[in-house]
């Protein structure tokens, strides 16, 4: 399959997964919220967030391992490929064990020092949740090399099937909560840990059966130089991941410290909605990233730059198509979806939508810098920019400021991070600022402005209702296709789409 056709196929497969997983997730969230109640739901999101903070290396390690696998595939070196795979397995075993030990050592301090604002009668449940989340994170970390293999070989079909299976298992767990009279929160925590174990076993069996060239070999673990190289790259990459996850979960801890677990329910809803929206942008990234990084191994600079522009452009585009109607119709959507919602849920979600759009403005730049392997100072400076959100948020809350402001501060620091990412990309790959803006950000901003004004006009002319929601969604879809074609796509991309349509008509 040709490279461009493979990207299209993988994108279609991943979007099919999105539709299914998003529908299941949107149905699952209110089930869990109503089954647990606001306080228990807030407690679960708080504890799960702390574990995510301690296990921040998970997403970074996926990209790190995929980077080395993709570049090595481009270099056509089977022996080195086997070494990279086994070194990554060894690295994740050590990291997984380290995370579990760290969680078990730190958990008493979280409660004894009153860092967390948890009612005394829920402390025992919180301890149990910490143990469950520790087990869950161990197997999630062990799944990282397997996800990296699927991404490097662009096997998005099985990746999507496993994502759907995960969503179905979580739905089954949510439905089972209604059958219990008491003890719902502990059961939910243990069920989430069991799902992580099942996903790990399924991916392990498939990868070792489908890719026999990637097998466990103790001899391949002896290359200390390669291990040090991967560990060094992953270490700086983990710093960047710590900043991203630390900002999200650090804000959760700050809000909890000043306002209690109820505010974490509102914040948790906003973050989960953002995760559902993230399906749209990460789909494009999973389709393009392997080839972008493989281009580094083949030294194809021209294709690498084209993929960088495409990654940013289409990440913003795919997120904005759902972000615009969601932002404008959020109160009515929440009313239909959740009924009564915790205070601040709407304001938190709207701020997170803006934050996500800003982040996607540098999606291609992040992957381009990652592909070079030289990320030490990049990771340090971006991390400082992102984590500066936390002291600013603490000052706001200590002076009795509105909790919504902590997320708007996050938006400001994200703009600074985007500028830093561009500076490093320009230094490493001589990427020109005006060309980057012209081919990626400006076309998307023009499209967002035009569609946003039209949809906003509809909300002014009509009262909130199901009819208005349907009108807004229809207009969004109708305007999105032609404006994307003429404003966002390049001449070459429009020509390619025309040829694809002509071929489809002939068939």
C-alpha positions as CSV (number, residue, x, y, z in Angstrom):
1,X,0.0,0.0,0.0
2,X,1.4,3.4,-0.9
3,X,2.3,5.8,1.9
4,X,-0.4,8.3,1.2
5,X,-3.1,5.6,0.8
6,X,-1.9,4.0,4.0
7,X,-2.4,7.3,5.9
8,X,-5.9,7.6,4.5
9,X,-6.8,3.9,5.3
10,X,-5.5,4.3,8.9
11,X,-7.3,7.6,9.3
12,X,-10.6,6.0,8.2
13,X,-10.1,3.1,10.5
14,X,-9.3,5.3,13.4
15,X,-12.3,7.6,12.8
16,X,-14.6,4.6,12.8
17,X,-13.1,3.7,16.2
18,X,-13.7,7.3,17.3
19,X,-17.4,7.2,16.4
20,X,-17.9,4.0,18.3
21,X,-15.7,4.8,21.3
22,X,-17.1,8.4,21.6
23,X,-20.7,7.1,21.6
24,X,-19.8,4.5,24.3
25,X,-17.8,7.0,26.4
26,X,-20.5,9.6,26.3
27,X,-23.0,7.0,27.5
28,X,-20.6,5.6,30.1
29,X,-19.7,8.9,31.9
30,X,-23.2,9.8,33.1
31,X,-23.8,6.2,34.2
32,X,-20.7,6.4,36.4
33,X,-21.4,9.9,37.7
34,X,-25.0,9.0,38.7
35,X,-24.0,5.6,40.2
36,X,-21.1,7.0,42.3
37,X,-22.5,10.4,43.1
38,X,-20.7,13.7,42.8
39,X,-18.5,13.2,45.9
40,X,-17.3,9.6,45.1
41,X,-16.9,10.5,41.4
42,X,-14.8,13.5,42.4
43,X,-12.7,11.3,44.8
44,X,-12.1,8.7,42.0
45,X,-11.0,11.4,39.6
46,X,-8.7,12.9,42.2
47,X,-7.0,9.6,43.1
48,X,-6.8,8.5,39.4
49,X,-5.3,11.9,38.6
50,X,-2.6,11.5,41.3
51,X,-1.6,8.1,39.8
52,X,-1.5,9.7,36.3
53,X,0.8,12.3,37.7
54,X,3.2,9.7,39.2
55,X,3.0,7.6,36.0
56,X,3.5,10.5,33.7
57,X,6.0,8.6,31.6
58,X,3.4,6.5,30.0
59,X,2.5,8.6,27.0
60,X,6.1,9.9,26.6
61,X,7.4,6.3,26.5
62,X,5.0,5.3,23.8
63,X,6.3,8.1,21.6
64,X,9.9,7.4,22.6
65,X,9.7,3.7,21.7
66,X,7.8,4.4,18.5
67,X,10.4,7.0,17.5
68,X,13.2,4.5,17.7
69,X,11.2,1.7,16.1
70,X,10.1,3.9,13.2
71,X,13.5,5.4,12.5
72,X,15.1,1.9,12.7
73,X,12.4,0.6,10.2
74,X,13.5,3.4,7.9
75,X,17.1,2.3,8.3
76,X,16.2,-1.3,7.3
77,X,18.2,-2.9,10.1
78,X,16.5,-6.0,11.5
79,X,19.1,-6.7,14.1
80,X,18.9,-3.2,15.5
81,X,15.1,-3.3,15.4
82,X,15.1,-6.4,17.6
83,X,17.5,-4.7,20.0
84,X,15.3,-1.6,20.2
85,X,12.2,-3.7,21.0
86,X,13.9,-5.7,23.8
87,X,15.6,-2.7,25.3
88,X,12.2,-1.0,25.4
89,X,10.6,-4.0,27.1
90,X,13.4,-4.0,29.7
91,X,13.1,-0.3,30.3
92,X,9.3,-0.5,30.8
93,X,9.6,-3.4,33.3
94,X,12.0,-1.3,35.4
95,X,9.8,1.8,35.1
96,X,6.6,-0.1,35.9
97,X,8.1,-1.6,39.0
98,X,9.5,1.9,40.0
99,X,6.1,3.5,39.7
100,X,4.4,0.9,41.9
101,X,7.1,1.2,44.6
102,X,6.9,5.0,44.4
103,X,3.1,5.0,44.8
104,X,3.2,2.7,47.8
105,X,5.8,4.8,49.5
106,X,4.1,8.1,48.9
107,X,0.5,7.2,49.6
108,X,0.8,7.4,53.4
109,X,2.3,10.9,53.1
110,X,-0.7,12.1,50.9
111,X,-3.1,11.4,53.8
112,X,-0.9,12.0,56.9
113,X,0.2,15.5,55.8
114,X,-3.4,16.4,54.7
115,X,-2.2,17.2,51.2
116,X,-5.6,15.9,49.9
117,X,-8.9,17.3,51.2
118,X,-10.7,14.0,51.7
119,X,-13.5,13.3,54.3
120,X,-12.2,11.0,57.1
121,X,-14.9,8.3,56.3
122,X,-13.5,8.0,52.7
123,X,-9.8,7.7,53.6
124,X,-10.0,3.8,53.6
125,X,-11.6,3.8,50.2
126,X,-9.0,6.3,48.9
127,X,-6.2,3.9,50.1
128,X,-7.9,1.0,48.2
129,X,-8.2,3.1,45.1
130,X,-4.5,4.0,45.2
131,X,-3.6,0.3,45.3
132,X,-5.9,-0.5,42.4
133,X,-4.6,2.4,40.3
134,X,-1.0,1.4,41.0
135,X,-1.8,-2.1,39.6
136,X,-3.6,-0.5,36.7
137,X,-0.6,1.8,35.9
138,X,1.9,-1.1,36.0
139,X,0.1,-3.0,33.3
140,X,-0.6,0.2,31.3
141,X,3.1,1.0,31.3
142,X,3.9,-2.6,30.2
143,X,1.5,-2.1,27.3
144,X,3.5,0.9,26.0
145,X,6.1,-1.1,23.9
146,X,3.2,-3.0,22.4
147,X,1.3,0.1,21.4
148,X,4.6,1.5,20.0
149,X,5.0,-1.6,17.8
150,X,1.4,-1.2,16.5
151,X,2.0,2.5,15.8
152,X,5.4,1.9,14.1
153,X,4.0,-0.7,11.8
154,X,0.9,1.5,11.3
155,X,-1.4,-1.4,12.3
156,X,-4.3,0.9,13.2
157,X,-7.0,-1.8,12.6
158,X,-6.1,-3.9,15.6
159,X,-5.2,-0.8,17.6
160,X,-8.8,0.4,16.9
161,X,-10.4,-2.9,17.8
162,X,-8.6,-2.9,21.1
163,X,-9.8,0.6,21.8
164,X,-13.3,-0.4,21.1
165,X,-12.9,-3.4,23.4
166,X,-11.7,-1.2,26.1
167,X,-14.7,1.1,25.8
168,X,-17.1,-1.8,25.8
169,X,-15.5,-3.2,29.0
170,X,-15.7,0.1,30.7
171,X,-19.4,0.4,29.7
172,X,-20.0,-3.1,31.1
173,X,-18.3,-2.1,34.4
174,X,-20.5,1.1,34.6
175,X,-23.7,-0.9,34.0
176,X,-22.7,-3.4,36.7
177,X,-22.5,-0.6,39.3
178,X,-26.2,-0.2,39.2
179,X,-26.6,-3.8,40.5
180,X,-24.7,-3.0,43.7
181,X,-26.3,-1.4,46.7
182,X,-23.0,-0.5,48.4
183,X,-19.3,-0.5,47.8
184,X,-19.6,0.8,44.2
185,X,-16.4,2.9,44.3
186,X,-14.1,0.1,45.4
187,X,-15.6,-2.2,42.7
188,X,-15.2,0.5,40.1
189,X,-11.5,0.9,41.0
190,X,-10.8,-2.9,41.0
191,X,-12.7,-3.2,37.7
192,X,-10.6,-0.5,36.0
193,X,-7.4,-2.3,37.1
194,X,-8.7,-5.6,35.7
195,X,-9.4,-4.0,32.3
196,X,-5.8,-2.8,32.2
197,X,-4.6,-6.4,32.7
198,X,-6.9,-7.8,30.0
199,X,-5.8,-5.2,27.5
200,X,-2.1,-5.9,28.2
201,X,-2.6,-9.7,27.7
202,X,-4.5,-9.2,24.4
203,X,-1.9,-6.9,22.9
204,X,1.0,-9.1,24.0
205,X,-0.5,-12.2,22.4
206,X,-1.3,-10.4,19.1
207,X,2.1,-8.6,18.8
208,X,4.1,-11.8,19.4
209,X,2.0,-13.7,16.9
210,X,1.8,-11.1,14.2
211,X,5.4,-9.8,14.4
212,X,7.6,-12.9,15.0
213,X,10.7,-10.8,14.1
214,X,10.1,-8.9,17.4
215,X,10.6,-11.6,20.0
216,X,12.0,-11.6,23.5
217,X,15.8,-12.1,23.4
218,X,18.0,-11.6,26.4
219,X,21.0,-11.3,24.1
220,X,19.4,-8.2,22.5
221,X,19.3,-6.6,26.0
222,X,23.1,-6.5,26.3
223,X,23.6,-3.4,24.1
224,X,24.3,-0.9,26.9
225,X,25.0,2.0,24.6
226,X,21.6,1.6,22.9
227,X,19.8,1.3,26.2
228,X,21.5,4.5,27.5
229,X,20.5,6.3,24.3
230,X,16.8,5.2,24.5
231,X,16.7,5.9,28.2
232,X,18.3,9.3,27.8
233,X,15.8,10.3,25.0
234,X,12.9,8.8,27.1
235,X,14.1,10.7,30.2
236,X,13.8,14.1,28.6
237,X,10.6,13.1,26.8
238,X,9.2,12.1,30.2
239,X,10.0,15.5,31.5
240,X,7.7,17.0,28.8
241,X,5.0,14.5,29.6
242,X,5.4,15.3,33.3
243,X,4.7,18.9,32.5
244,X,1.6,18.2,30.5
245,X,0.1,15.7,33.0
246,X,1.4,17.6,35.9
247,X,-0.4,20.7,34.8
248,X,-3.7,18.9,34.4
249,X,-3.5,16.9,37.7
250,X,-1.7,19.6,39.6
251,X,-4.6,21.9,38.9
252,X,-6.9,19.1,40.2
253,X,-4.9,19.0,43.5
254,X,-4.9,22.8,43.9
255,X,-8.7,23.0,43.3
256,X,-9.2,20.1,45.7
257,X,-7.1,21.7,48.4
258,X,-9.1,24.9,48.4
259,X,-12.6,23.7,47.4
260,X,-12.9,19.9,48.2
261,X,-13.8,16.9,46.2
262,X,-17.0,18.4,44.7
263,X,-15.0,20.7,42.5
264,X,-13.1,17.7,41.2
265,X,-16.3,16.3,39.9
266,X,-16.8,19.4,37.7
267,X,-13.1,19.4,36.7
268,X,-13.2,15.6,36.0
269,X,-16.1,16.0,33.6
270,X,-14.3,18.7,31.7
271,X,-11.1,16.6,31.4
272,X,-13.1,13.5,30.3
273,X,-14.9,15.5,27.6
274,X,-11.6,16.9,26.5
275,X,-10.3,13.3,26.3
276,X,-13.2,12.4,24.0
277,X,-12.5,15.4,21.8
278,X,-8.9,14.4,21.8
279,X,-9.8,11.3,19.8
280,X,-10.2,13.6,16.8
281,X,-6.8,15.2,16.8
282,X,-4.8,12.2,18.0
283,X,-6.3,10.1,15.2
284,X,-4.4,12.2,12.6
285,X,-1.3,12.1,14.7
286,X,-1.3,8.3,14.9
287,X,-1.7,8.1,11.2
288,X,1.0,10.6,10.3
289,X,3.6,10.3,13.1
290,X,5.1,6.9,12.0
291,X,5.8,8.1,8.5
292,X,7.1,11.5,9.8
293,X,9.6,9.7,12.0
294,X,10.5,7.1,9.4
295,X,11.4,10.0,7.1
296,X,14.1,10.9,9.6
297,X,15.6,7.5,9.2
298,X,15.5,7.7,5.4
299,X,16.7,11.3,5.4
300,X,13.8,12.5,3.3
301,X,13.7,16.1,4.6
302,X,11.1,17.3,2.0
303,X,8.5,14.7,2.9
304,X,9.2,15.2,6.6
305,X,8.4,18.9,6.3
306,X,5.2,18.2,4.3
307,X,4.1,15.8,7.0
308,X,4.9,18.3,9.7
309,X,2.6,21.0,8.1
310,X,-0.1,18.4,7.4
311,X,0.0,17.1,11.0
312,X,-0.6,20.6,12.5
313,X,-3.1,21.6,10.0
314,X,-5.3,18.6,10.2
315,X,-5.0,18.2,14.0
316,X,-6.5,21.7,14.3
317,X,-9.0,21.0,11.6
318,X,-10.4,17.8,13.0
319,X,-10.6,19.2,16.6
320,X,-12.3,22.5,15.5
321,X,-15.1,20.6,13.7
322,X,-16.5,19.3,17.0
323,X,-15.1,22.1,19.3
324,X,-17.2,25.0,17.7
325,X,-20.7,23.5,18.2
326,X,-19.7,22.0,21.5
327,X,-18.5,25.3,22.9
328,X,-21.6,27.2,21.8
329,X,-24.2,24.6,22.8
330,X,-22.5,23.2,25.9
331,X,-25.2,24.2,28.4
332,X,-27.9,22.5,26.5
333,X,-25.7,19.4,25.6
334,X,-24.9,19.0,29.3
335,X,-28.6,19.3,30.2
336,X,-29.5,16.5,27.7
337,X,-26.5,14.4,28.6
338,X,-26.0,14.7,32.3
339,X,-29.1,16.5,33.7
340,X,-28.0,18.2,36.9
341,X,-24.2,18.9,36.7
342,X,-21.7,20.1,39.3
343,X,-21.1,23.9,39.5
344,X,-18.3,25.2,37.2
345,X,-18.6,22.2,34.8
346,X,-19.5,24.4,31.8
347,X,-16.9,27.1,32.4
348,X,-14.2,24.4,33.0
349,X,-15.1,22.6,29.8
350,X,-15.1,25.7,27.6
351,X,-11.7,26.7,28.9
352,X,-10.3,23.2,28.2
353,X,-11.7,23.4,24.7
354,X,-9.7,26.6,24.0
355,X,-6.6,25.0,25.6
356,X,-6.8,22.0,23.3
357,X,-7.1,24.1,20.2
358,X,-4.0,26.1,21.2
359,X,-2.1,22.9,21.8
360,X,-2.9,21.6,18.4
361,X,-1.3,24.7,16.8
362,X,2.1,23.0,17.4
363,X,1.2,19.3,16.9
364,X,3.5,19.0,13.9
365,X,6.3,20.9,15.6
366,X,6.3,18.5,18.6
367,X,6.6,15.5,16.3
368,X,9.3,17.1,14.2
369,X,11.5,17.9,17.2
370,X,10.9,14.4,18.6
371,X,12.0,12.8,15.4
372,X,15.5,14.5,15.6
373,X,16.2,12.8,19.0
374,X,17.8,16.0,20.4
375,X,15.3,17.2,22.9
376,X,17.1,18.0,26.1
377,X,16.8,21.8,26.2
378,X,13.5,21.6,24.3
379,X,12.0,19.5,27.1
380,X,13.4,21.7,29.8
381,X,12.1,25.0,28.5
382,X,8.6,23.7,27.4
383,X,8.2,22.0,30.8
384,X,9.1,25.2,32.7
385,X,6.5,27.1,30.6
386,X,3.7,24.6,31.2
387,X,4.4,24.0,34.9
388,X,4.5,27.8,35.6
389,X,0.7,27.4,35.5
390,X,0.6,25.7,38.9
391,X,2.2,28.5,41.1
392,X,0.1,31.1,39.3
393,X,-3.1,29.0,39.9
394,X,-2.2,28.6,43.6
395,X,-1.8,32.4,43.9
396,X,-5.2,32.9,42.3
397,X,-7.0,30.4,44.6
398,X,-5.2,31.6,47.7
399,X,-6.6,35.1,47.0
400,X,-10.1,33.7,46.6
401,X,-10.1,34.1,42.9
402,X,-12.6,32.3,40.6
403,X,-11.6,28.6,39.9
404,X,-12.2,29.2,36.2
405,X,-9.2,31.5,36.1
406,X,-6.8,28.7,36.8
407,X,-7.7,27.2,33.4
408,X,-7.5,30.5,31.5
409,X,-4.0,30.9,33.0
410,X,-3.2,27.4,31.5
411,X,-4.3,28.8,28.1
412,X,-1.8,31.7,28.4
413,X,1.1,29.5,29.4
414,X,0.2,27.1,26.5
415,X,0.6,30.0,24.0
416,X,4.1,30.5,25.4
417,X,4.8,26.8,25.0
418,X,3.7,26.9,21.3
419,X,6.2,29.8,20.7
420,X,9.0,27.8,22.3
421,X,8.2,24.7,20.2
422,X,8.5,26.8,17.1
423,X,11.8,28.3,18.1
424,X,13.3,24.8,18.6
425,X,11.8,23.5,15.4
426,X,13.3,26.4,13.4
427,X,16.7,25.9,15.0
428,X,16.7,22.1,14.3
429,X,15.1,22.0,10.8
430,X,15.2,25.6,9.6
431,X,11.4,25.8,9.5
432,X,10.3,29.3,8.3
433,X,7.7,31.1,10.5
434,X,5.6,32.7,7.8
435,X,5.4,29.6,5.7
436,X,4.3,27.6,8.8
437,X,1.7,30.2,9.7
438,X,0.5,30.4,6.1
439,X,0.1,26.6,5.6
440,X,-1.2,25.6,9.0
441,X,-2.5,28.1,11.6
442,X,-3.9,31.0,9.5
443,X,-6.2,28.9,7.2
444,X,-7.6,27.1,10.3
445,X,-8.2,30.4,12.1
446,X,-10.0,31.8,9.1
447,X,-12.2,28.7,8.9
448,X,-12.9,28.8,12.7
449,X,-13.8,32.5,12.5
450,X,-16.3,32.1,9.6
451,X,-18.1,29.0,10.9
452,X,-18.0,30.4,14.5
453,X,-19.7,33.7,13.5
454,X,-22.4,31.8,11.6
455,X,-23.1,29.4,14.5
456,X,-23.0,32.1,17.1
457,X,-25.6,34.0,15.0
458,X,-27.9,31.0,15.2
459,X,-27.6,30.9,19.0
460,X,-28.7,34.6,19.1
461,X,-31.7,34.1,16.8
462,X,-33.0,30.9,18.4
463,X,-33.8,29.8,21.9
464,X,-31.9,26.8,23.4
465,X,-33.7,23.7,22.2
466,X,-33.1,20.4,20.4
467,X,-34.1,22.1,17.1
468,X,-31.4,24.8,17.6
469,X,-28.8,22.1,18.4
470,X,-29.6,20.2,15.2
471,X,-29.5,23.4,13.1
472,X,-26.1,24.3,14.6
473,X,-24.7,20.8,14.0
474,X,-26.1,20.8,10.4
475,X,-24.6,24.2,9.6
476,X,-21.3,23.1,11.1
477,X,-21.1,20.0,8.9
478,X,-22.4,21.8,5.7
479,X,-19.9,24.7,6.0
480,X,-17.0,22.6,7.2
481,X,-16.5,20.5,4.1
482,X,-16.3,23.3,1.4
483,X,-14.4,25.7,3.6
484,X,-11.9,23.1,4.5
485,X,-11.4,22.2,0.8
486,X,-10.9,25.8,-0.4
487,X,-9.3,27.4,2.7
488,X,-7.2,24.7,4.3
489,X,-6.2,22.2,1.6
490,X,-3.3,23.0,-0.7
491,X,-3.5,22.8,-4.4
492,X,-1.8,19.5,-4.4
493,X,-4.1,18.1,-1.8
494,X,-7.2,19.3,-3.7
495,X,-5.8,17.6,-6.8
496,X,-5.3,14.4,-4.9
497,X,-8.8,14.4,-3.5
498,X,-10.3,15.0,-7.0
499,X,-8.4,12.0,-8.3
500,X,-9.5,9.9,-5.4
501,X,-13.2,10.9,-6.0
502,X,-12.9,10.1,-9.8
503,X,-11.4,6.7,-9.0
504,X,-14.2,6.0,-6.5
505,X,-16.9,7.0,-9.1
506,X,-15.4,4.7,-11.7
507,X,-15.4,1.7,-9.3
